[in-house]
Every structure is written in structure tokens, then in C-alpha cells.
Amino acid sequence: MTNLRKFPELWRRLDVTVRDLPLGLAFFVASLVPALHNRGTDVGGVPGRSLDALAAVAIALQCLPLAVRRRLPVVCLALVSLGFALDQLRGYHLLAGTALPIALLSAGSHLERHRRATVLVLSGAFVALAVALAQVGPGEPVTDYVAFYLALALAWGAGSWLRYTRTLEAERRRRVAEDTIVAERTRIARELHDVVTHHVTAMVVQAEAARYLTAAPERLDETLTTVTDTGRRAITDLRHLLDLLNPDHGTEARTPTVGRILTLVEQTRRAGQTVEFTEEGTQAASTGSADLVAYRVVQEALTNALKYAHGSRTSVQVQHSEREITVEVSTDGSGSRTRVPGGSGRGLVGLRDRVDVLGGEFSADPSTGGGFVVRARIPAGSAS
């Protein structure tokens, strides 16, 4: 039973020529069955005759090339057409004649180059065959030849339609792959922005403050220690991000959670920012990606506070409920507005996209007194 289940997979692994050969062999054997003699395709009305050595050649030419109908469609079509012409001119009327529309369908589906030239050559060959049959046979009406030609054209058209749908599917898959790559690059860029911008901004602010502490060695040492710790955290976060990009990295990846927001707050306080932190409610049992998004919202807002409102009183409020996490970060605008170089503006845009993906709401607006307020409502239990 297990072997039967594996058979389709093993069959697909075989070369396409091997998979197409049984069809040709089936027509070959069927054409040799005495009860099926003179019961095949009849074009031109040539009187039937019994099989001879040339009949075997006609059968082989029409059946065996089907093995390469996808690998070498032109070769297959040429040999099958030659065998079909011999079959009709000699009056064998073999069942193998059915191979011609199959070869046409395969050529229409798999032929990549010189398609128009192939159609013209085949049309010319059919006209020549019709003229020869008219001389050898009793003379069939022209409408019969036209009807048979249209039937062959239908087979080619069906193959062309299959090729068109296959091309559309390949294009769709290509676009999906490109969109996936772009989305992944965007996600990586956001993660790098969140990690690098926050830590580096804190280091720059702390390093700037250290210039004015040369007269107070103890505070200078404390500030430099904070810079060192911040740098180490940045290296740790970057190493973690690079681990996530490693295909051999396990699925137990660690991600920042709401519980680590307090670490962000403490780091920002050490950089000289006055931060009030309030956390209310009980975190839901399953938050999905909401906790990570909430962490990133606070991280970006505190980074902007250090950049654009250094020294301002800053408030961080996080509220949990069963259905969502609400985050609000605000400054009162009382501090320095000196800007740290390097802002790209993509941080808030990235946050809005993250929150939108989870079906939440995000806003970043100026507040009374010259500060700003960032609010986010993030539904819990949704995986981004």
C-alpha cells in the first residue's frame, strides 16, 4: 500500500520522455490488432489494403515519436506527419493516425521558437497531401479536406491555449515571488531601522552629554558605561536579527515583548530623558504579534523623543485588555529641539504599516506645548 502511494511521486521524477513513451506504445500495439485494421483516420477515400512492411513503418513513424512530443515537439510533429501521409496514401487507415492531433496539440503547447513558420510549413504540406490524395483516391469533396484541416487547426489552437495559460501562471508565480522578496526586504529594513536607530541615537545623545562632564569624573564614567552598555545591546539585537535571517536558525526565535518596554524606558532615562512609565491591565494569554508591535511603537517614539525633544518630560502608557494593547507616548515640548542627524522618516511609516496589518489604529500628531503624541491600538491574537 505504501509503494502505491509513492508511485505518483516516483512517476513524476522520471524523465519526460519516459513518461510520454507509454502513450506511443499503446497506439503502436492497438494499431497491430487485426480487429482495428482499416478503422482509423481516413482522409481522401483511398481504398483500404492489408498491412505490409510499409504499414509497420507508418505505424512506427506515427506512434514512437510521441515519446519526444514535449522534449522535441518539432521532431515529433515532423515524423508523425510523415507517417500519417504514408498511412493515407497507402490506404492503411491505421488507428495510429490519431497520433497526429496529439502531436499538433503538444507542438502548440510546447514549441517555443518558429511557431508561425511551423504553421505555414504544415499548411503547405497538408495542401500537397490533399493534392496527392485527390490523384490517388476517388476524389473527395474539397469541403472534407477543409473540415479535416480545421480539426487539425483546432488541435494546434488547443495547444496554444494551454501554452498561454501556462505562461500566465508562470507570470503570476513570478510576481508573487517578487512581492514576497520585496515584503521580506521591507520587513528586514524595518527591523534594522528599529534596532539601529534607537540604540545609536541613545549612544549619540550620551556621547554628546559626556563632553560636558569632564569636570565630574564619576558622572563621566557613568555616562561612558551607559554608552558601552547601549552598544552591547545594539550588537546583541543585531546578532539576533542576523540569526533570524539564517536558514538554519530554529523556530524558537526570541522577540521583544511588552515586558521589555521597561528596559527601553530605563535606557532612555540613562540618556538624560525624563520618562514616566505606566502599565495597566493584564496581558492576554495569546497576543500574537501585538506585543512585538507595541514594543516597536514605544521604541520608535522614545527614539524620536531623544532626537527631537531631548530633555522633555516624556510619558509612556501601556494598557492591556483581552482584545487589544493600547500604547500612548507623548512629550510636553519643554526640552531642547536639537535634531540628531540621520532621520529618514521611515520609522513612523513602518509603524503605521505594522499596526494596519494587524487591523489596528495608529496616529502621530503634535501636542499642545510643542511636543508630540503617538497613539496605537493593536488587536491581540493576530499574527503578522
ZANU-27057 format. One record per residue (C-alpha): residue number from 1; residue in three letters; x, y, z. Coordinates in pm, 1 decimal, padded with zeros to 6 digits. Example, Ala and Ser with C-alpha at 12.3 -4.5 7.8 and 13.67 -1.06 7.14 Angstrom:
2
+-----+------+----------+----------+----------+
: seq : type :       c1 :       c2 :       c3 :
+-----+------+----------+----------+----------+
:   1 :  Ala :  01230.0 : -00450.0 :  00780.0 :
:   2 :  Ser :  01367.0 : -00106.0 :  00714.0 :
+-----+------+----------+----------+----------+
END
This chain:
384
+-----+------+----------+----------+----------+
: seq : type :       c1 :       c2 :       c3 :
+-----+------+----------+----------+----------+
:   1 :  Met :  00000.0 :  00000.0 :  00000.0 :
:   2 :  Thr :  00286.9 :  00234.5 :  00081.8 :
:   3 :  Asn :  00450.0 :  00163.6 : -00255.8 :
:   4 :  Leu :  00124.6 :  00252.8 : -00433.3 :
:   5 :  Arg :  00115.3 :  00586.0 : -00253.7 :
:   6 :  Lys :  00471.4 :  00660.8 : -00356.5 :
:   7 :  Phe :  00413.0 :  00568.7 : -00720.8 :
:   8 :  Pro :  00281.9 :  00912.7 : -00835.9 :
:   9 :  Glu :  00584.4 :  01084.5 : -00684.2 :
:  10 :  Leu :  00825.3 :  00832.4 : -00838.8 :
:  11 :  Trp :  00647.8 :  00870.3 : -01174.2 :
:  12 :  Arg :  00692.0 :  01249.4 : -01169.9 :
:  13 :  Arg :  01063.0 :  01205.7 : -01107.2 :
:  14 :  Leu :  01108.6 :  01012.1 : -01432.0 :
:  15 :  Asp :  01233.7 :  01189.4 : -01743.4 :
:  16 :  Val :  00952.6 :  01339.9 : -01950.2 :
:  17 :  Thr :  01047.9 :  01115.9 : -02246.4 :
:  18 :  Val :  00999.5 :  00805.0 : -02035.1 :
:  19 :  Arg :  00662.2 :  00934.0 : -01914.9 :
:  20 :  Asp :  00543.8 :  01006.2 : -02271.3 :
:  21 :  Leu :  00660.7 :  00674.6 : -02418.0 :
:  22 :  Pro :  00368.8 :  00459.0 : -02288.8 :
:  23 :  Leu :  00117.4 :  00662.4 : -02491.5 :
:  24 :  Gly :  00307.8 :  00593.9 : -02812.8 :
:  25 :  Leu :  00345.4 :  00224.4 : -02728.8 :
:  26 :  Ala : -00028.5 :  00199.9 : -02660.0 :
:  27 :  Phe : -00112.7 :  00337.2 : -03006.2 :
:  28 :  Phe :  00153.9 :  00111.3 : -03160.1 :
:  29 :  Val :  00006.4 : -00205.3 : -03006.4 :
:  30 :  Ala : -00354.1 : -00101.4 : -03079.7 :
:  31 :  Ser : -00270.2 : -00040.5 : -03446.0 :
:  32 :  Leu : -00147.1 : -00401.4 : -03480.7 :
:  33 :  Val : -00470.9 : -00553.7 : -03350.2 :
:  34 :  Pro : -00641.7 : -00722.6 : -03652.5 :
:  35 :  Ala : -00990.5 : -00616.7 : -03542.2 :
:  36 :  Leu : -00884.5 : -00249.5 : -03565.5 :
:  37 :  His : -00734.6 : -00263.3 : -03916.3 :
:  38 :  Asn : -00876.1 : -00001.0 : -04155.0 :
:  39 :  Arg : -01071.9 :  00155.2 : -03869.4 :
:  40 :  Gly : -00852.9 :  00459.8 : -03820.8 :
:  41 :  Thr : -00847.3 :  00806.3 : -03977.9 :
:  42 :  Asp : -00949.2 :  00813.8 : -04346.8 :
:  43 :  Val : -00871.9 :  01129.0 : -04547.5 :
:  44 :  Gly : -00911.7 :  01124.4 : -04924.1 :
:  45 :  Gly : -01109.2 :  00799.2 : -04951.1 :
:  46 :  Val : -00815.2 :  00585.6 : -05076.2 :
:  47 :  Pro : -00930.5 :  00217.2 : -05086.0 :
:  48 :  Gly : -00812.0 :  00019.1 : -04784.4 :
:  49 :  Arg : -00548.0 : -00251.8 : -04803.8 :
:  50 :  Ser : -00399.9 : -00509.5 : -04570.6 :
:  51 :  Leu : -00092.4 : -00438.4 : -04363.9 :
:  52 :  Asp :  00253.8 : -00494.2 : -04508.3 :
:  53 :  Ala :  00610.7 : -00384.9 : -04429.5 :
:  54 :  Leu :  00537.9 : -00021.1 : -04514.5 :
:  55 :  Ala :  00241.0 : -00033.4 : -04276.1 :
:  56 :  Ala :  00480.4 : -00120.1 : -03993.8 :
:  57 :  Val :  00692.8 :  00180.5 : -04092.3 :
:  58 :  Ala :  00385.2 :  00404.5 : -04093.7 :
:  59 :  Ile :  00281.4 :  00276.3 : -03750.4 :
:  60 :  Ala :  00628.2 :  00332.8 : -03605.5 :
:  61 :  Leu :  00655.2 :  00683.8 : -03753.8 :
:  62 :  Gln :  00319.7 :  00788.2 : -03608.3 :
:  63 :  Cys :  00343.8 :  00625.0 : -03263.9 :
:  64 :  Leu :  00701.6 :  00611.5 : -03137.0 :
:  65 :  Pro :  00783.1 :  00984.7 : -03184.8 :
:  66 :  Leu :  00515.7 :  01063.4 : -02926.1 :
:  67 :  Ala :  00783.9 :  00983.9 : -02668.4 :
:  68 :  Val :  00953.6 :  01315.3 : -02754.8 :
:  69 :  Arg :  00637.5 :  01520.4 : -02807.4 :
:  70 :  Arg :  00734.1 :  01754.0 : -02520.1 :
:  71 :  Arg :  01111.4 :  01728.5 : -02537.4 :
:  72 :  Leu :  01138.4 :  01776.4 : -02917.4 :
:  73 :  Pro :  00793.3 :  01885.5 : -03041.5 :
:  74 :  Val :  00906.6 :  01979.1 : -03393.8 :
:  75 :  Val :  01080.4 :  01644.7 : -03449.3 :
:  76 :  Cys :  00776.6 :  01461.7 : -03316.1 :
:  77 :  Leu :  00535.5 :  01656.2 : -03537.5 :
:  78 :  Ala :  00750.5 :  01610.5 : -03848.7 :
:  79 :  Leu :  00784.0 :  01232.4 : -03806.4 :
:  80 :  Val :  00418.1 :  01181.4 : -03716.3 :
:  81 :  Ser :  00310.5 :  01391.2 : -04017.9 :
:  82 :  Leu :  00535.2 :  01185.4 : -04247.3 :
:  83 :  Gly :  00390.9 :  00862.2 : -04109.2 :
:  84 :  Phe :  00036.5 :  00998.6 : -04145.4 :
:  85 :  Ala :  00096.2 :  01089.9 : -04511.9 :
:  86 :  Leu :  00230.2 :  00738.2 : -04582.1 :
:  87 :  Asp : -00066.2 :  00588.2 : -04398.9 :
:  88 :  Gln : -00325.5 :  00781.5 : -04603.8 :
:  89 :  Leu : -00154.8 :  00747.8 : -04943.0 :
:  90 :  Arg : -00119.2 :  00371.0 : -04899.9 :
:  91 :  Gly : -00475.5 :  00329.4 : -04769.6 :
:  92 :  Tyr : -00391.1 :  00161.5 : -04437.8 :
:  93 :  His : -00621.6 :  00391.8 : -04237.5 :
:  94 :  Leu : -00446.7 :  00298.9 : -03915.6 :
:  95 :  Leu : -00559.4 :  00376.3 : -03563.1 :
:  96 :  Ala : -00214.9 :  00530.6 : -03527.3 :
:  97 :  Gly : -00344.4 :  00826.8 : -03730.1 :
:  98 :  Thr : -00492.7 :  00956.3 : -03403.5 :
:  99 :  Ala : -00137.8 :  01049.8 : -03305.1 :
: 100 :  Leu : -00138.7 :  01346.4 : -03547.3 :
: 101 :  Pro : -00377.3 :  01573.2 : -03346.0 :
: 102 :  Ile : -00190.9 :  01472.1 : -03029.6 :
: 103 :  Ala :  00139.3 :  01576.6 : -03187.4 :
: 104 :  Leu : -00018.9 :  01902.9 : -03303.0 :
: 105 :  Leu : -00156.5 :  01976.2 : -02956.1 :
: 106 :  Ser :  00183.1 :  01905.1 : -02799.6 :
: 107 :  Ala :  00364.5 :  02124.8 : -03052.5 :
: 108 :  Gly :  00117.7 :  02408.6 : -02999.4 :
: 109 :  Ser :  00171.5 :  02379.7 : -02625.3 :
: 110 :  His :  00548.8 :  02326.6 : -02603.0 :
: 111 :  Leu :  00705.6 :  02473.6 : -02916.7 :
: 112 :  Glu :  00889.4 :  02793.7 : -02820.7 :
: 113 :  Arg :  01050.0 :  02913.9 : -03144.3 :
: 114 :  His :  00945.8 :  02948.2 : -03511.0 :
: 115 :  Arg :  00580.9 :  02882.9 : -03436.1 :
: 116 :  Arg :  00449.3 :  03082.2 : -03731.4 :
: 117 :  Ala :  00693.1 :  02915.9 : -03972.6 :
: 118 :  Thr :  00587.3 :  02574.8 : -03841.3 :
: 119 :  Val :  00220.3 :  02652.7 : -03908.9 :
: 120 :  Leu :  00297.8 :  02768.7 : -04264.2 :
: 121 :  Val :  00508.7 :  02458.9 : -04343.7 :
: 122 :  Leu :  00242.2 :  02224.9 : -04205.0 :
: 123 :  Ser : -00031.7 :  02403.0 : -04400.7 :
: 124 :  Gly :  00170.5 :  02372.4 : -04720.0 :
: 125 :  Ala :  00236.6 :  02005.0 : -04650.5 :
: 126 :  Phe : -00133.7 :  01942.6 : -04596.6 :
: 127 :  Val : -00219.5 :  02108.5 : -04928.7 :
: 128 :  Ala :  00037.9 :  01888.8 : -05103.2 :
: 129 :  Leu : -00104.3 :  01578.1 : -04931.5 :
: 130 :  Ala : -00458.7 :  01677.5 : -05034.0 :
: 131 :  Val : -00349.7 :  01713.3 : -05398.2 :
: 132 :  Ala : -00175.5 :  01373.8 : -05390.1 :
: 133 :  Leu : -00477.7 :  01205.0 : -05229.4 :
: 134 :  Ala : -00706.5 :  01358.4 : -05492.2 :
: 135 :  Gln : -00494.4 :  01193.2 : -05762.6 :
: 136 :  Val : -00467.6 :  00854.0 : -05591.6 :
: 137 :  Gly : -00817.1 :  00828.8 : -05445.5 :
: 138 :  Pro : -01166.4 :  00853.9 : -05594.2 :
: 139 :  Gly : -01176.8 :  01226.9 : -05529.2 :
: 140 :  Glu : -01330.9 :  01358.2 : -05209.6 :
: 141 :  Pro : -01509.9 :  01694.1 : -05191.1 :
: 142 :  Val : -01292.3 :  01990.9 : -05105.9 :
: 143 :  Thr : -01512.5 :  02057.2 : -04802.4 :
: 144 :  Asp : -01393.5 :  01727.7 : -04646.6 :
: 145 :  Tyr : -01032.0 :  01840.0 : -04671.4 :
: 146 :  Val : -01119.7 :  02180.5 : -04529.1 :
: 147 :  Ala : -01310.9 :  02022.7 : -04238.8 :
: 148 :  Phe : -01015.8 :  01795.9 : -04157.4 :
: 149 :  Tyr : -00774.4 :  02090.4 : -04178.1 :
: 150 :  Leu : -00992.8 :  02288.6 : -03936.1 :
: 151 :  Ala : -00994.0 :  01992.9 : -03697.6 :
: 152 :  Leu : -00613.8 :  01987.1 : -03704.9 :
: 153 :  Ala : -00607.7 :  02366.1 : -03655.8 :
: 154 :  Leu : -00832.0 :  02319.0 : -03352.0 :
: 155 :  Ala : -00578.9 :  02077.1 : -03201.7 :
: 156 :  Trp : -00299.0 :  02331.8 : -03256.7 :
: 157 :  Gly : -00517.6 :  02606.4 : -03108.9 :
: 158 :  Ala : -00589.6 :  02397.8 : -02800.6 :
: 159 :  Gly : -00217.0 :  02351.4 : -02750.4 :
: 160 :  Ser : -00157.4 :  02724.6 : -02792.3 :
: 161 :  Trp : -00423.6 :  02797.3 : -02531.1 :
: 162 :  Leu : -00254.4 :  02558.7 : -02287.4 :
: 163 :  Arg :  00076.1 :  02735.5 : -02352.0 :
: 164 :  Tyr : -00088.0 :  03074.3 : -02290.1 :
: 165 :  Thr : -00242.2 :  02966.5 : -01958.1 :
: 166 :  Arg :  00089.3 :  02814.4 : -01851.5 :
: 167 :  Thr :  00264.5 :  03142.1 : -01930.9 :
: 168 :  Leu :  00007.8 :  03336.7 : -01728.4 :
: 169 :  Glu :  00055.8 :  03104.9 : -01432.0 :
: 170 :  Ala :  00434.1 :  03138.2 : -01453.0 :
: 171 :  Glu :  00399.2 :  03518.0 : -01462.8 :
: 172 :  Arg :  00167.0 :  03510.1 : -01161.1 :
: 173 :  Arg :  00414.0 :  03298.0 : -00965.3 :
: 174 :  Arg :  00696.6 :  03530.4 : -01064.8 :
: 175 :  Arg :  00502.7 :  03832.2 : -00939.2 :
: 176 :  Val :  00417.8 :  03653.2 : -00614.6 :
: 177 :  Ala :  00785.4 :  03566.6 : -00567.1 :
: 178 :  Glu :  00890.1 :  03926.9 : -00635.2 :
: 179 :  Asp :  00624.5 :  04063.7 : -00398.7 :
: 180 :  Thr :  00738.3 :  03819.7 : -00131.4 :
: 181 :  Ile :  01100.6 :  03928.4 : -00172.8 :
: 182 :  Val :  01005.2 :  04296.8 : -00157.4 :
: 183 :  Ala :  00791.3 :  04237.3 :  00152.5 :
: 184 :  Glu :  01074.0 :  04048.6 :  00321.2 :
: 185 :  Arg :  01325.6 :  04318.6 :  00236.3 :
: 186 :  Thr :  01088.6 :  04580.4 :  00375.4 :
: 187 :  Arg :  01043.8 :  04380.7 :  00694.8 :
: 188 :  Ile :  01420.8 :  04342.2 :  00736.9 :
: 189 :  Ala :  01471.0 :  04714.3 :  00671.5 :
: 190 :  Arg :  01213.9 :  04797.4 :  00940.8 :
: 191 :  Glu :  01378.9 :  04564.0 :  01190.7 :
: 192 :  Leu :  01720.0 :  04715.7 :  01119.6 :
: 193 :  His :  01575.0 :  05065.2 :  01149.0 :
: 194 :  Asp :  01413.6 :  04983.4 :  01482.6 :
: 195 :  Val :  01726.7 :  04823.5 :  01626.7 :
: 196 :  Val :  01994.5 :  05054.8 :  01491.0 :
: 197 :  Thr :  01816.8 :  05389.4 :  01517.3 :
: 198 :  His :  01711.4 :  05351.4 :  01878.9 :
: 199 :  His :  02043.7 :  05231.2 :  02015.3 :
: 200 :  Val :  02263.0 :  05458.2 :  01803.9 :
: 201 :  Thr :  02050.6 :  05762.7 :  01887.1 :
: 202 :  Ala :  02087.2 :  05687.7 :  02258.1 :
: 203 :  Met :  02464.3 :  05647.6 :  02215.1 :
: 204 :  Val :  02494.5 :  05977.2 :  02024.4 :
: 205 :  Val :  02296.8 :  06166.5 :  02289.4 :
: 206 :  Gln :  02500.6 :  06013.4 :  02570.5 :
: 207 :  Ala :  02828.8 :  06083.0 :  02391.5 :
: 208 :  Glu :  02725.5 :  06446.2 :  02336.8 :
: 209 :  Ala :  02645.8 :  06479.7 :  02707.0 :
: 210 :  Ala :  02985.0 :  06332.8 :  02800.9 :
: 211 :  Arg :  03161.2 :  06637.2 :  02654.7 :
: 212 :  Tyr :  03030.3 :  06849.9 :  02938.5 :
: 213 :  Leu :  03117.7 :  06606.4 :  03217.5 :
: 214 :  Thr :  03497.0 :  06625.7 :  03206.7 :
: 215 :  Ala :  03491.2 :  06816.8 :  03535.8 :
: 216 :  Ala :  03288.9 :  06537.4 :  03701.8 :
: 217 :  Pro :  03482.0 :  06211.3 :  03652.2 :
: 218 :  Glu :  03222.6 :  05997.5 :  03831.2 :
: 219 :  Arg :  02936.7 :  06111.7 :  03609.5 :
: 220 :  Leu :  03160.6 :  06089.5 :  03303.3 :
: 221 :  Asp :  03245.8 :  05730.1 :  03389.3 :
: 222 :  Glu :  02878.6 :  05650.9 :  03441.9 :
: 223 :  Thr :  02785.1 :  05806.3 :  03106.4 :
: 224 :  Leu :  03058.5 :  05619.0 :  02917.5 :
: 225 :  Thr :  02948.4 :  05294.9 :  03085.3 :
: 226 :  Thr :  02595.7 :  05361.9 :  02964.5 :
: 227 :  Val :  02725.5 :  05418.1 :  02609.8 :
: 228 :  Thr :  02912.5 :  05089.0 :  02629.1 :
: 229 :  Asp :  02605.6 :  04903.0 :  02755.8 :
: 230 :  Thr :  02390.8 :  05053.1 :  02483.5 :
: 231 :  Gly :  02643.2 :  04948.0 :  02219.9 :
: 232 :  Arg :  02645.9 :  04595.0 :  02354.2 :
: 233 :  Arg :  02266.3 :  04578.0 :  02344.6 :
: 234 :  Ala :  02273.9 :  04700.6 :  01984.4 :
: 235 :  Ile :  02522.8 :  04425.6 :  01894.6 :
: 236 :  Thr :  02304.5 :  04166.2 :  02069.2 :
: 237 :  Asp :  01991.0 :  04278.3 :  01885.8 :
: 238 :  Leu :  02172.6 :  04287.2 :  01552.0 :
: 239 :  Arg :  02313.4 :  03940.1 :  01610.9 :
: 240 :  His :  01963.7 :  03817.8 :  01692.8 :
: 241 :  Leu :  01828.5 :  03974.9 :  01372.0 :
: 242 :  Leu :  02103.7 :  03812.0 :  01166.7 :
: 243 :  Asp :  02022.8 :  03478.9 :  01332.1 :
: 244 :  Leu :  01665.3 :  03514.1 :  01210.4 :
: 245 :  Leu :  01795.6 :  03551.5 :  00854.4 :
: 246 :  Asn :  01995.5 :  03230.2 :  00889.6 :
: 247 :  Pro :  01801.8 :  02937.6 :  00729.9 :
: 248 :  Asp :  01943.4 :  02702.3 :  00995.2 :
: 249 :  His :  01806.3 :  02918.2 :  01276.1 :
: 250 :  Gly :  01541.9 :  02742.0 :  01484.2 :
: 251 :  Thr :  01181.0 :  02841.3 :  01523.4 :
: 252 :  Glu :  01226.8 :  02933.8 :  01889.1 :
: 253 :  Ala :  01337.5 :  03284.1 :  01794.0 :
: 254 :  Arg :  01322.0 :  03539.2 :  02071.3 :
: 255 :  Thr :  01128.5 :  03857.7 :  02001.3 :
: 256 :  Pro :  01098.2 :  04173.3 :  02211.4 :
: 257 :  Thr :  00778.5 :  04177.8 :  02415.3 :
: 258 :  Val :  00582.5 :  04429.9 :  02614.3 :
: 259 :  Gly :  00766.5 :  04316.0 :  02925.1 :
: 260 :  Arg :  01087.3 :  04458.0 :  02781.8 :
: 261 :  Ile :  00941.5 :  04805.6 :  02739.2 :
: 262 :  Leu :  01068.0 :  04885.6 :  03087.2 :
: 263 :  Thr :  01421.8 :  04818.5 :  02960.2 :
: 264 :  Leu :  01365.7 :  05074.3 :  02683.7 :
: 265 :  Val :  01239.7 :  05324.9 :  02937.2 :
: 266 :  Glu :  01539.8 :  05276.2 :  03164.0 :
: 267 :  Gln :  01780.3 :  05307.6 :  02872.4 :
: 268 :  Thr :  01613.1 :  05632.5 :  02764.7 :
: 269 :  Arg :  01630.9 :  05766.8 :  03119.1 :
: 270 :  Arg :  02004.8 :  05699.0 :  03129.4 :
: 271 :  Ala :  02035.6 :  05905.3 :  02812.2 :
: 272 :  Gly :  01904.6 :  06205.2 :  03006.7 :
: 273 :  Gln :  01535.7 :  06188.0 :  02921.4 :
: 274 :  Thr :  01275.4 :  06211.9 :  03197.2 :
: 275 :  Val :  01033.3 :  05926.8 :  03129.8 :
: 276 :  Glu :  00720.4 :  05835.7 :  03323.4 :
: 277 :  Phe :  00610.5 :  05476.8 :  03263.9 :
: 278 :  Thr :  00263.4 :  05339.8 :  03337.8 :
: 279 :  Glu :  00141.6 :  04987.2 :  03261.5 :
: 280 :  Glu : -00214.8 :  04880.9 :  03337.7 :
: 281 :  Gly : -00428.3 :  04573.2 :  03288.2 :
: 282 :  Thr : -00343.7 :  04205.9 :  03244.8 :
: 283 :  Gln : -00176.4 :  04088.4 :  02928.1 :
: 284 :  Ala : -00386.6 :  03847.0 :  02718.2 :
: 285 :  Ala : -00285.0 :  03479.6 :  02716.1 :
: 286 :  Ser : -00220.4 :  03493.1 :  02341.9 :
: 287 :  Thr : -00119.9 :  03826.3 :  02192.6 :
: 288 :  Gly :  00018.3 :  03705.1 :  01858.2 :
: 289 :  Ser :  00233.8 :  03979.1 :  01708.3 :
: 290 :  Ala :  00067.4 :  04257.0 :  01909.1 :
: 291 :  Asp :  00335.5 :  04255.5 :  02181.7 :
: 292 :  Leu :  00617.2 :  04294.7 :  01930.4 :
: 293 :  Val :  00436.3 :  04579.4 :  01750.7 :
: 294 :  Ala :  00369.5 :  04753.0 :  02081.8 :
: 295 :  Tyr :  00737.2 :  04723.8 :  02170.9 :
: 296 :  Arg :  00836.2 :  04876.5 :  01834.5 :
: 297 :  Val :  00589.0 :  05164.1 :  01877.5 :
: 298 :  Val :  00739.3 :  05256.6 :  02214.0 :
: 299 :  Gln :  01093.0 :  05209.7 :  02081.3 :
: 300 :  Glu :  01039.3 :  05440.9 :  01783.4 :
: 301 :  Ala :  00854.8 :  05702.3 :  01991.3 :
: 302 :  Leu :  01131.0 :  05714.3 :  02255.1 :
: 303 :  Thr :  01393.2 :  05735.3 :  01980.7 :
: 304 :  Asn :  01211.6 :  06035.4 :  01833.1 :
: 305 :  Ala :  01188.2 :  06190.2 :  02180.3 :
: 306 :  Leu :  01565.8 :  06166.4 :  02214.5 :
: 307 :  Lys :  01615.8 :  06303.6 :  01865.6 :
: 308 :  Tyr :  01370.6 :  06590.2 :  01852.5 :
: 309 :  Ala :  01268.4 :  06662.0 :  02213.0 :
: 310 :  His :  01576.2 :  06580.6 :  02419.7 :
: 311 :  Gly :  01520.5 :  06674.1 :  02783.2 :
: 312 :  Ser :  01142.3 :  06695.8 :  02752.8 :
: 313 :  Arg :  00926.1 :  06514.8 :  03001.5 :
: 314 :  Thr :  00808.1 :  06201.2 :  02828.6 :
: 315 :  Ser :  00516.9 :  05977.7 :  02920.6 :
: 316 :  Val :  00475.0 :  05611.9 :  02820.2 :
: 317 :  Gln :  00138.7 :  05447.5 :  02888.9 :
: 318 :  Val :  00064.0 :  05083.6 :  02805.9 :
: 319 :  Gln : -00279.8 :  04935.5 :  02870.9 :
: 320 :  His : -00366.1 :  04567.3 :  02829.8 :
: 321 :  Ser : -00701.6 :  04404.5 :  02769.8 :
: 322 :  Glu : -00822.5 :  04068.9 :  02641.1 :
: 323 :  Arg : -00868.6 :  04203.3 :  02289.4 :
: 324 :  Glu : -00601.1 :  04468.3 :  02238.0 :
: 325 :  Ile : -00296.7 :  04656.1 :  02360.9 :
: 326 :  Thr : -00313.3 :  05035.5 :  02371.2 :
: 327 :  Val :  00006.9 :  05240.0 :  02366.3 :
: 328 :  Glu :  00048.8 :  05614.9 :  02408.7 :
: 329 :  Val :  00381.2 :  05800.7 :  02414.5 :
: 330 :  Ser :  00389.9 :  06178.8 :  02449.1 :
: 331 :  Thr :  00628.9 :  06466.9 :  02518.7 :
: 332 :  Asp :  00548.8 :  06810.1 :  02658.0 :
: 333 :  Gly :  00790.5 :  07000.9 :  02433.5 :
: 334 :  Ser :  00982.7 :  07156.3 :  02723.4 :
: 335 :  Gly :  01326.2 :  07028.4 :  02624.4 :
: 336 :  Ser :  01578.3 :  07100.1 :  02351.6 :
: 337 :  Arg :  01468.2 :  07059.3 :  01993.8 :
: 338 :  Thr :  01815.0 :  06993.4 :  01855.8 :
: 339 :  Arg :  01790.4 :  06726.6 :  01593.6 :
: 340 :  Val :  02026.1 :  06430.0 :  01572.0 :
: 341 :  Pro :  02128.6 :  06387.8 :  01205.7 :
: 342 :  Gly :  02024.9 :  06087.0 :  01004.1 :
: 343 :  Gly :  01645.4 :  06074.3 :  01030.4 :
: 344 :  Ser :  01484.5 :  05904.7 :  00731.1 :
: 345 :  Gly :  01116.1 :  05938.9 :  00818.5 :
: 346 :  Arg :  01053.4 :  05571.8 :  00751.8 :
: 347 :  Gly :  01012.0 :  05477.9 :  01119.1 :
: 348 :  Leu :  00659.1 :  05614.8 :  01168.1 :
: 349 :  Val :  00553.9 :  05494.7 :  00823.3 :
: 350 :  Gly :  00676.3 :  05146.1 :  00907.8 :
: 351 :  Leu :  00489.1 :  05152.7 :  01239.9 :
: 352 :  Arg :  00166.8 :  05256.6 :  01068.9 :
: 353 :  Asp :  00203.9 :  04966.3 :  00825.8 :
: 354 :  Arg :  00270.0 :  04719.7 :  01107.9 :
: 355 :  Val : -00036.0 :  04831.2 :  01302.0 :
: 356 :  Asp : -00255.4 :  04835.1 :  00989.5 :
: 357 :  Val : -00158.1 :  04476.4 :  00908.2 :
: 358 :  Leu : -00299.3 :  04367.5 :  01245.0 :
: 359 :  Gly : -00617.3 :  04569.9 :  01191.4 :
: 360 :  Gly : -00532.5 :  04836.1 :  01448.9 :
: 361 :  Glu : -00514.6 :  05214.5 :  01454.7 :
: 362 :  Phe : -00205.9 :  05437.2 :  01463.3 :
: 363 :  Ser : -00156.8 :  05813.9 :  01486.2 :
: 364 :  Ala :  00134.1 :  06050.6 :  01542.1 :
: 365 :  Asp :  00037.9 :  06413.7 :  01596.4 :
: 366 :  Pro :  00181.7 :  06730.6 :  01753.1 :
: 367 :  Ser :  00055.8 :  06808.6 :  02102.9 :
: 368 :  Thr : -00012.4 :  07128.6 :  02290.8 :
: 369 :  Gly :  00309.4 :  07295.7 :  02403.8 :
: 370 :  Gly :  00522.7 :  07190.8 :  02109.2 :
: 371 :  Gly :  00557.4 :  06821.8 :  02187.5 :
: 372 :  Phe :  00412.4 :  06519.7 :  02011.6 :
: 373 :  Val :  00189.3 :  06223.4 :  02096.2 :
: 374 :  Val :  00196.3 :  05878.0 :  01939.9 :
: 375 :  Arg : -00104.2 :  05650.2 :  01989.6 :
: 376 :  Ala : -00157.2 :  05292.2 :  01878.4 :
: 377 :  Arg : -00440.3 :  05046.3 :  01930.7 :
: 378 :  Ile : -00318.5 :  04696.2 :  01846.4 :
: 379 :  Pro : -00559.4 :  04398.3 :  01838.4 :
: 380 :  Ala : -00422.5 :  04098.7 :  02030.0 :
: 381 :  Gly : -00404.7 :  03745.2 :  01893.9 :
: 382 :  Ser : -00321.9 :  03832.7 :  01529.4 :
: 383 :  Ala : -00006.0 :  03700.2 :  01366.1 :
: 384 :  Ser :  00163.1 :  03944.3 :  01128.0 :
+-----+------+----------+----------+----------+
END
